[in-house]
């Protein structure tokens, strides 16, 4: 009937309107960012600072309102310096956005002191990274605060400091792939024989997350990363010598193990990364890369 046809078309019509509104909002946002960038370029700001502010704010009015919300001129001048590209440009950025601040003196080139990455590593990770070291940019030291290195696991914590300012900590945990495989096999045995692979992987992910050290789990989910080493090799090792109980799970073991890693992220709040080729070397190189990126890009809070 005509009424049935209309009712079937309504969701499509509503979706079309929603998409148009999204497109319109995206166009307005892009125009606002472009206008903000043009305003900063005209004021003579460096391209790096211009791009950093453009990424952070949707328009000149949004950036202006954020500055007005600051409690002091010093905080306004340092507001943008959470991004290294804006170091030393605080007063000029304020002026370009129409917010005047008291002159802090010609000697003040940057309100933030030199940034330094502080890496606290468990004994096993410290050995992988080459032992303790101190430089003007990186300080690597050992710690026992993150729990014991057991059964091939290790851990590290990265913060960036500049004077009194200190970033939130990023925790990096490392576990061998056979931890994942064992949890998948245990879940397959625990659940009914006809349980779907998703249910097996989900149960394995929850069990593995609960098994990780309490010091790791205490870190906010948005600030923790789990590196899983040699998952594929662990699956292959199990396939070569399966037990009578695990034999039934072998056909979907690889699939369930990879899905469990994915669910560790979406269900348990662990950002996961798999290292299968030369895992120990890959992990050490990745942690070093994390430190370099953090040193350059991690935001620092304002310190009065």
PyMOL commands that set and color helices and strands:
alter all, ss='L'
color gray80, all
select helices_A, chain A and resi 2-42+47-56+60-68+73-82+84-86+90-96+123-128+177-190+197-211+214-217+221-223+231-240+247-266+279-297
alter helices_A, ss='H'
color red, helices_A
select strands_A, chain A and resi 116-121+133-134+138-142+154-162+165-166+170-176+224-229+271-275
alter strands_A, ss='S'
color yellow, strands_A
deselect
rebuild
show_as cartoon
